[in-house]
Amino acid sequence: MSLRREPPLRRLKGPALREYAPTFAALGDETRLHLVAAMCVGGTMSITQLTAGTAITRQAVTRHLQILADAGLVRDVKLGRERLWALEPTRLEQARHSLDMIAQQWDHALMRLKATLEQ
């Protein structure tokens, strides 16, 4: 059996990788990840709710929320004078799916390596 080299991320390349890069970059920050987790549990929330019990300023949260919105992970909803923030679960699901595909590719690569080494 010859070890055949396949291009990495055969299914996720070019435009697909560029599409998910902002999502993972946005989730790579601890504060933004905390905000996403809070909205997963609490649903649509105001900045006041998101900053309750934390040392982070409302201005900083607004900046982090805008980065998450630019990545398609959250959206703002205006309710009267109040601005609420809601999670976009579809984008998180797409990111999870891309990670599942990468994990599957690694599993296949490791199985091929194991088969080669056992010969």
Secondary structure, DSSP 8 states (H G I E B T S, - for coil): -------TTSSS-THHHHHHHHHHHHHTSHHHHHHHHHHHHH-SEEHHHHHTTSS--HHHHHHHHHHHHHTTSEEEEEETTEEEEEE-HHHHHHHHHHHHHHHHHHHHHHHHHHHHHH-
